[in-house]
């Protein structure tokens, strides 16, 4: 029998070294561990290390629920685990930055347990915005069939930018010159995400214009140069994490979340035990200064696996 894990709150800031002392508070058993992909468990080869995979397997063996939380779509969320299908099938999958969450596969199928699609009126306005400016856009379709999510990216035309995104995401695009019209006639429902692809050099001014027009009616991410991702205003990984905790009947005090990016902060703050990777950028470290967020080692030193063992498996 193993020692029960604790809920930890850092005595020092998350910007300090991994081996700083910790102040232990509470006796919450960790029942759910959530992690980001890129920069958290995926190395420069876009694969999880042996230590990370071993930690995930050990969590599952202990009966701890595990969730992969990513800005990726479902298909790309699963790619790091294709060599171990039993692990892939056992994970909760938070996709599109938390806009859609899928339960583990049971009897050959996955259930959609949480979704926040773009509001219909805002979606139509965004398509009109792109159409008025002859701006390339990508409709990120995600529907459910008998086996689980069925995804396709549809664009109105292939441009230099859309080809670059297709290469980056390994997604096969459908090209439909009538895409905007299909949206207007509601043949295509509101998606979890659309991508606007302004001409090179115009991304910043497009972001500013979108902020002025739509304000807090949308959530935008533009970390990848030239690609503006737009989702429901309430989409974030913290909301998705809360949905998973509710699904398993767990309190957030019984949840641990690990991530490295600014978009991971909502789930680190929501979790009873939030852990920031040491390789997070300076702005993300500053954003949590003085907060009850722990820090683990760099991704190249298996920071995720160390955090799982230190705060869950070895206690």
DRENDO-1510 file (C-alpha; in Angstrom, 1 decimal, always signed):
<recs>
REC; n; res; u; v; w
REC; 1; UNK; +0.0; +0.0; +0.0 .
REC; 2; UNK; +1.4; +3.4; -1.0 .
REC; 3; UNK; +1.3; +6.6; +1.0 .
REC; 4; UNK; -1.6; +8.9; +0.2 .
REC; 5; UNK; -0.7; +11.9; -2.0 .
REC; 6; UNK; -1.0; +15.4; -0.5 .
REC; 7; UNK; -2.2; +18.7; -1.8 .
REC; 8; UNK; +0.9; +21.0; -2.0 .
REC; 9; UNK; +1.2; +24.8; -1.9 .
REC; 10; UNK; +4.5; +26.3; -2.7 .
REC; 11; UNK; +6.2; +28.4; -0.1 .
REC; 12; UNK; +8.3; +30.1; -2.8 .
REC; 13; UNK; +7.4; +31.3; -6.3 .
REC; 14; UNK; +7.1; +29.1; -9.3 .
REC; 15; UNK; +10.1; +30.8; -10.8 .
REC; 16; UNK; +12.4; +29.3; -8.2 .
REC; 17; UNK; +14.3; +26.0; -8.7 .
REC; 18; UNK; +12.8; +22.6; -8.6 .
REC; 19; UNK; +14.4; +21.6; -5.3 .
REC; 20; UNK; +12.9; +24.5; -3.3 .
REC; 21; UNK; +11.1; +23.6; -0.1 .
REC; 22; UNK; +7.4; +23.0; -0.1 .
REC; 23; UNK; +4.7; +23.7; +2.5 .
REC; 24; UNK; +2.3; +20.8; +2.7 .
REC; 25; UNK; -1.4; +21.4; +3.4 .
REC; 26; UNK; -4.3; +19.1; +3.3 .
REC; 27; UNK; -4.8; +15.4; +2.6 .
REC; 28; UNK; -6.5; +15.3; -0.7 .
REC; 29; UNK; -6.0; +12.1; -2.6 .
REC; 30; UNK; -5.1; +12.9; -6.2 .
REC; 31; UNK; -7.8; +11.2; -8.4 .
REC; 32; UNK; -7.1; +13.0; -11.7 .
REC; 33; UNK; -3.9; +14.1; -13.4 .
REC; 34; UNK; -4.1; +16.4; -16.4 .
REC; 35; UNK; -1.2; +17.4; -18.6 .
REC; 36; UNK; -0.4; +19.6; -21.6 .
REC; 37; UNK; +1.3; +18.0; -24.6 .
REC; 38; UNK; +3.8; +20.4; -26.4 .
REC; 39; UNK; +6.4; +21.5; -23.9 .
REC; 40; UNK; +5.2; +19.4; -21.1 .
REC; 41; UNK; +5.4; +15.7; -22.1 .
REC; 42; UNK; +6.4; +16.0; -25.8 .
REC; 43; UNK; +10.1; +16.5; -26.4 .
REC; 44; UNK; +11.8; +18.1; -29.5 .
REC; 45; UNK; +11.0; +14.9; -31.4 .
REC; 46; UNK; +7.3; +15.3; -30.7 .
REC; 47; UNK; +7.3; +12.2; -28.6 .
REC; 48; UNK; +6.9; +11.5; -24.9 .
REC; 49; UNK; +9.9; +10.2; -23.1 .
REC; 50; UNK; +10.0; +6.7; -21.6 .
REC; 51; UNK; +9.8; +8.3; -18.2 .
REC; 52; UNK; +6.7; +10.2; -19.0 .
REC; 53; UNK; +5.0; +7.2; -20.6 .
REC; 54; UNK; +5.9; +5.1; -17.5 .
REC; 55; UNK; +4.5; +7.7; -15.2 .
REC; 56; UNK; +1.2; +7.8; -17.2 .
REC; 57; UNK; +1.0; +4.0; -17.2 .
REC; 58; UNK; +1.6; +3.9; -13.4 .
REC; 59; UNK; -1.1; +6.4; -12.8 .
REC; 60; UNK; -3.6; +4.4; -14.8 .
REC; 61; UNK; -2.5; +1.2; -13.0 .
REC; 62; UNK; -3.2; +2.9; -9.7 .
REC; 63; UNK; -6.7; +3.8; -10.9 .
REC; 64; UNK; -6.0; +7.5; -11.3 .
REC; 65; UNK; -7.9; +9.2; -14.2 .
REC; 66; UNK; -5.5; +10.8; -16.7 .
REC; 67; UNK; -6.3; +13.6; -19.2 .
REC; 68; UNK; -4.4; +14.9; -22.2 .
REC; 69; UNK; -5.2; +18.6; -22.5 .
REC; 70; UNK; -4.2; +20.3; -25.7 .
REC; 71; UNK; -4.9; +23.0; -28.3 .
REC; 72; UNK; -4.8; +20.3; -30.9 .
REC; 73; UNK; -7.7; +18.6; -32.5 .
REC; 74; UNK; -8.7; +15.1; -31.3 .
REC; 75; UNK; -6.6; +13.2; -34.0 .
REC; 76; UNK; -3.4; +15.1; -33.2 .
REC; 77; UNK; -4.1; +14.9; -29.5 .
REC; 78; UNK; -3.9; +11.1; -29.8 .
REC; 79; UNK; -0.8; +10.9; -32.1 .
REC; 80; UNK; +1.8; +10.8; -29.2 .
REC; 81; UNK; +0.1; +7.6; -27.9 .
REC; 82; UNK; -0.5; +5.6; -31.1 .
REC; 83; UNK; +2.3; +3.2; -30.3 .
REC; 84; UNK; +0.4; +2.2; -27.1 .
REC; 85; UNK; -3.3; +2.1; -28.0 .
REC; 86; UNK; -4.4; +0.8; -24.6 .
REC; 87; UNK; -3.0; +4.0; -23.1 .
REC; 88; UNK; -4.5; +6.2; -25.7 .
REC; 89; UNK; -7.9; +4.7; -25.2 .
REC; 90; UNK; -7.7; +5.1; -21.4 .
REC; 91; UNK; -7.1; +8.9; -21.5 .
REC; 92; UNK; -9.6; +11.7; -21.3 .
REC; 93; UNK; -8.9; +14.0; -24.3 .
REC; 94; UNK; -9.3; +17.7; -23.9 .
REC; 95; UNK; -9.1; +19.2; -27.4 .
REC; 96; UNK; -9.2; +22.6; -29.1 .
REC; 97; UNK; -7.8; +24.2; -25.9 .
REC; 98; UNK; -10.7; +22.6; -24.0 .
REC; 99; UNK; -13.6; +23.4; -26.3 .
REC; 100; UNK; -14.3; +19.7; -26.6 .
REC; 101; UNK; -13.6; +16.9; -24.1 .
REC; 102; UNK; -13.9; +13.2; -24.9 .
REC; 103; UNK; -14.2; +10.4; -22.3 .
REC; 104; UNK; -12.0; +7.3; -22.4 .
REC; 105; UNK; -13.0; +4.7; -25.0 .
REC; 106; UNK; -15.4; +2.1; -23.7 .
REC; 107; UNK; -16.7; -0.8; -25.8 .
REC; 108; UNK; -15.0; +0.7; -28.9 .
REC; 109; UNK; -16.4; +4.2; -28.7 .
REC; 110; UNK; -15.8; +7.5; -27.1 .
REC; 111; UNK; -18.5; +9.8; -25.7 .
REC; 112; UNK; -18.4; +13.6; -26.0 .
REC; 113; UNK; -18.7; +14.8; -22.5 .
REC; 114; UNK; -18.1; +18.6; -22.8 .
REC; 115; UNK; -18.3; +21.0; -25.7 .
REC; 116; UNK; -18.3; +24.8; -26.2 .
REC; 117; UNK; -18.8; +25.6; -29.9 .
REC; 118; UNK; -18.7; +29.2; -31.3 .
REC; 119; UNK; -22.0; +30.9; -30.8 .
REC; 120; UNK; -24.0; +30.8; -34.0 .
REC; 121; UNK; -24.3; +34.5; -34.5 .
REC; 122; UNK; -20.7; +35.2; -33.7 .
REC; 123; UNK; -19.6; +32.4; -36.1 .
REC; 124; UNK; -21.6; +33.9; -38.9 .
REC; 125; UNK; -20.2; +37.4; -38.2 .
REC; 126; UNK; -16.6; +36.0; -38.3 .
REC; 127; UNK; -17.2; +34.3; -41.6 .
REC; 128; UNK; -18.6; +37.6; -43.0 .
REC; 129; UNK; -15.6; +39.4; -41.6 .
REC; 130; UNK; -13.3; +37.1; -43.5 .
REC; 131; UNK; -15.4; +37.2; -46.6 .
REC; 132; UNK; -15.4; +41.0; -46.7 .
REC; 133; UNK; -11.6; +41.0; -46.6 .
REC; 134; UNK; -11.1; +38.1; -49.0 .
REC; 135; UNK; -9.3; +36.5; -46.1 .
REC; 136; UNK; -8.5; +32.8; -46.2 .
REC; 137; UNK; -10.1; +30.8; -43.3 .
REC; 138; UNK; -10.3; +27.2; -42.1 .
REC; 139; UNK; -13.4; +25.6; -40.7 .
REC; 140; UNK; -12.5; +23.0; -38.1 .
REC; 141; UNK; -15.3; +20.5; -38.3 .
REC; 142; UNK; -15.8; +18.1; -35.4 .
REC; 143; UNK; -18.9; +15.8; -35.4 .
REC; 144; UNK; -19.6; +12.6; -33.6 .
REC; 145; UNK; -20.3; +9.2; -35.2 .
REC; 146; UNK; -20.8; +5.8; -33.7 .
REC; 147; UNK; -17.1; +5.3; -32.9 .
REC; 148; UNK; -16.3; +8.8; -31.6 .
REC; 149; UNK; -15.1; +12.1; -33.1 .
REC; 150; UNK; -15.0; +12.6; -36.8 .
REC; 151; UNK; -12.9; +15.6; -37.9 .
REC; 152; UNK; -12.2; +17.5; -41.1 .
REC; 153; UNK; -10.6; +20.8; -41.9 .
REC; 154; UNK; -12.3; +22.7; -44.7 .
REC; 155; UNK; -10.9; +25.8; -46.3 .
REC; 156; UNK; -12.3; +28.1; -49.0 .
REC; 157; UNK; -9.1; +27.9; -51.0 .
REC; 158; UNK; -5.5; +26.8; -50.7 .
REC; 159; UNK; -3.0; +29.6; -50.1 .
REC; 160; UNK; +0.5; +29.8; -49.0 .
REC; 161; UNK; -0.7; +30.1; -45.4 .
REC; 162; UNK; -3.3; +27.3; -45.5 .
REC; 163; UNK; -0.7; +25.0; -47.1 .
REC; 164; UNK; +1.8; +25.9; -44.3 .
REC; 165; UNK; -0.9; +25.1; -41.6 .
REC; 166; UNK; -1.8; +21.8; -43.3 .
REC; 167; UNK; +1.9; +20.8; -43.3 .
REC; 168; UNK; +2.2; +21.8; -39.6 .
REC; 169; UNK; -0.9; +20.0; -38.4 .
REC; 170; UNK; -0.7; +17.0; -40.7 .
REC; 171; UNK; -4.3; +17.5; -41.6 .
REC; 172; UNK; -5.8; +16.8; -45.0 .
REC; 173; UNK; -7.8; +19.7; -46.0 .
REC; 174; UNK; -11.0; +19.7; -48.1 .
REC; 175; UNK; -11.2; +22.7; -50.4 .
REC; 176; UNK; -14.7; +24.2; -51.0 .
REC; 177; UNK; -15.1; +27.5; -52.8 .
REC; 178; UNK; -18.7; +27.6; -51.5 .
REC; 179; UNK; -17.7; +27.2; -47.8 .
REC; 180; UNK; -18.9; +30.6; -46.7 .
REC; 181; UNK; -22.3; +30.1; -48.4 .
REC; 182; UNK; -22.6; +26.6; -46.8 .
REC; 183; UNK; -22.1; +28.3; -43.4 .
REC; 184; UNK; -24.7; +31.1; -44.2 .
REC; 185; UNK; -27.3; +28.5; -45.1 .
REC; 186; UNK; -26.5; +26.6; -41.9 .
REC; 187; UNK; -25.5; +23.5; -43.8 .
REC; 188; UNK; -22.5; +23.5; -41.6 .
REC; 189; UNK; -23.0; +23.9; -37.8 .
REC; 190; UNK; -20.9; +26.1; -35.6 .
REC; 191; UNK; -17.5; +24.5; -35.0 .
REC; 192; UNK; -15.3; +24.4; -31.9 .
REC; 193; UNK; -12.8; +26.5; -33.7 .
REC; 194; UNK; -12.1; +28.5; -36.9 .
REC; 195; UNK; -8.7; +29.7; -38.1 .
REC; 196; UNK; -8.2; +33.0; -39.9 .
REC; 197; UNK; -5.2; +33.2; -42.1 .
REC; 198; UNK; -4.4; +36.8; -43.0 .
REC; 199; UNK; -1.8; +37.7; -45.6 .
REC; 200; UNK; +1.8; +37.6; -44.4 .
REC; 201; UNK; +2.6; +40.7; -42.3 .
REC; 202; UNK; -1.0; +41.5; -41.5 .
REC; 203; UNK; -1.7; +39.2; -38.5 .
REC; 204; UNK; -1.1; +41.8; -35.8 .
REC; 205; UNK; -3.4; +44.3; -37.4 .
REC; 206; UNK; -6.0; +41.6; -37.9 .
REC; 207; UNK; -5.9; +40.6; -34.2 .
REC; 208; UNK; -6.3; +44.3; -33.2 .
REC; 209; UNK; -9.2; +44.7; -35.5 .
REC; 210; UNK; -10.9; +41.5; -34.2 .
REC; 211; UNK; -10.5; +42.7; -30.6 .
REC; 212; UNK; -12.1; +46.0; -31.5 .
REC; 213; UNK; -15.0; +44.4; -33.3 .
REC; 214; UNK; -15.7; +41.3; -31.2 .
REC; 215; UNK; -14.2; +42.2; -27.8 .
REC; 216; UNK; -14.9; +39.5; -25.2 .
REC; 217; UNK; -17.4; +37.7; -27.5 .
REC; 218; UNK; -14.5; +35.5; -28.7 .
REC; 219; UNK; -11.4; +33.8; -27.4 .
REC; 220; UNK; -8.3; +34.2; -29.7 .
REC; 221; UNK; -5.0; +32.5; -29.8 .
REC; 222; UNK; -2.2; +33.5; -32.1 .
REC; 223; UNK; +1.0; +31.9; -30.9 .
REC; 224; UNK; +1.7; +30.5; -34.3 .
REC; 225; UNK; +2.8; +33.3; -36.7 .
REC; 226; UNK; +0.1; +34.1; -39.2 .
REC; 227; UNK; -2.5; +31.8; -37.8 .
REC; 228; UNK; -5.4; +33.3; -35.7 .
REC; 229; UNK; -7.4; +30.6; -33.8 .
REC; 230; UNK; -10.9; +31.7; -32.6 .
REC; 231; UNK; -13.1; +29.9; -30.2 .
REC; 232; UNK; -16.0; +30.4; -27.8 .
REC; 233; UNK; -15.2; +33.1; -25.2 .
REC; 234; UNK; -15.5; +30.7; -22.3 .
REC; 235; UNK; -13.1; +28.1; -23.7 .
REC; 236; UNK; -10.1; +27.3; -21.6 .
REC; 237; UNK; -8.4; +24.3; -20.1 .
REC; 238; UNK; -9.6; +25.1; -16.6 .
REC; 239; UNK; -13.3; +24.8; -17.6 .
REC; 240; UNK; -12.5; +21.5; -19.4 .
REC; 241; UNK; -10.6; +20.2; -16.4 .
REC; 242; UNK; -13.6; +21.1; -14.2 .
REC; 243; UNK; -15.9; +19.1; -16.5 .
REC; 244; UNK; -13.7; +16.0; -16.2 .
REC; 245; UNK; -13.5; +16.3; -12.4 .
REC; 246; UNK; -17.3; +16.5; -12.3 .
REC; 247; UNK; -17.5; +13.5; -14.6 .
REC; 248; UNK; -15.5; +11.3; -12.3 .
REC; 249; UNK; -17.1; +12.7; -9.2 .
REC; 250; UNK; -14.0; +14.4; -7.9 .
REC; 251; UNK; -13.4; +17.7; -6.3 .
REC; 252; UNK; -10.8; +20.0; -7.8 .
REC; 253; UNK; -8.7; +19.6; -4.6 .
REC; 254; UNK; -8.2; +16.0; -5.8 .
REC; 255; UNK; -6.8; +17.1; -9.2 .
REC; 256; UNK; -3.2; +17.7; -10.3 .
REC; 257; UNK; -2.5; +19.6; -13.6 .
REC; 258; UNK; +0.9; +20.1; -15.3 .
REC; 259; UNK; +1.7; +22.5; -18.1 .
REC; 260; UNK; +4.2; +25.0; -19.5 .
REC; 261; UNK; +2.2; +27.6; -21.5 .
REC; 262; UNK; +0.1; +30.6; -20.9 .
REC; 263; UNK; -3.0; +28.7; -22.1 .
REC; 264; UNK; -2.3; +26.1; -19.4 .
REC; 265; UNK; -2.6; +28.6; -16.5 .
REC; 266; UNK; -6.4; +28.3; -16.2 .
REC; 267; UNK; -6.1; +24.5; -15.5 .
REC; 268; UNK; -3.1; +25.0; -13.2 .
REC; 269; UNK; -5.1; +27.5; -11.2 .
REC; 270; UNK; -8.2; +25.4; -11.2 .
REC; 271; UNK; -6.5; +22.3; -9.9 .
REC; 272; UNK; -5.8; +21.7; -6.2 .
REC; 273; UNK; -2.2; +20.9; -7.3 .
REC; 274; UNK; -1.0; +23.0; -10.2 .
REC; 275; UNK; +2.5; +22.4; -11.5 .
REC; 276; UNK; +4.4; +24.6; -14.0 .
REC; 277; UNK; +7.2; +23.2; -16.1 .
REC; 278; UNK; +10.6; +24.9; -15.5 .
REC; 279; UNK; +10.9; +25.4; -19.3 .
REC; 280; UNK; +7.9; +27.8; -19.3 .
REC; 281; UNK; +8.7; +31.1; -20.8 .
REC; 282; UNK; +9.5; +34.1; -18.6 .
REC; 283; UNK; +6.1; +35.8; -19.2 .
REC; 284; UNK; +4.3; +32.7; -17.9 .
REC; 285; UNK; +6.6; +32.5; -14.9 .
REC; 286; UNK; +5.8; +36.1; -14.1 .
REC; 287; UNK; +2.1; +35.5; -14.5 .
REC; 288; UNK; +2.0; +33.1; -11.6 .
REC; 289; UNK; +4.5; +34.8; -9.3 .
REC; 290; UNK; +3.1; +34.8; -5.8 .
REC; 291; UNK; +0.4; +32.2; -6.7 .
REC; 292; UNK; +0.1; +28.7; -5.2 .
REC; 293; UNK; +1.6; +27.1; -8.3 .
REC; 294; UNK; +4.4; +24.6; -7.9 .
REC; 295; UNK; +7.3; +24.1; -10.3 .
REC; 296; UNK; +8.9; +20.9; -11.6 .
REC; 297; UNK; +12.0; +20.3; -13.7 .
REC; 298; UNK; +12.6; +21.1; -17.4 .
REC; 299; UNK; +11.0; +18.9; -20.0 .
REC; 300; UNK; +14.4; +17.6; -21.1 .
REC; 301; UNK; +14.9; +16.4; -17.5 .
REC; 302; UNK; +11.5; +14.6; -17.4 .
REC; 303; UNK; +9.9; +17.3; -15.3 .
REC; 304; UNK; +6.4; +15.9; -15.8 .
REC; 305; UNK; +7.4; +12.4; -14.7 .
REC; 306; UNK; +9.2; +13.8; -11.7 .
REC; 307; UNK; +6.2; +15.8; -10.6 .
REC; 308; UNK; +3.9; +12.8; -11.0 .
REC; 309; UNK; +6.1; +10.7; -8.8 .
REC; 310; UNK; +6.9; +13.3; -6.3 .
REC; 311; UNK; +3.3; +14.5; -5.7 .
REC; 312; UNK; +1.2; +11.4; -6.5 .
REC; 313; UNK; +2.9; +8.0; -6.9 .
REC; 314; UNK; +5.6; +8.2; -4.2 .
REC; 315; UNK; +3.6; +9.7; -1.4 .
</recs>
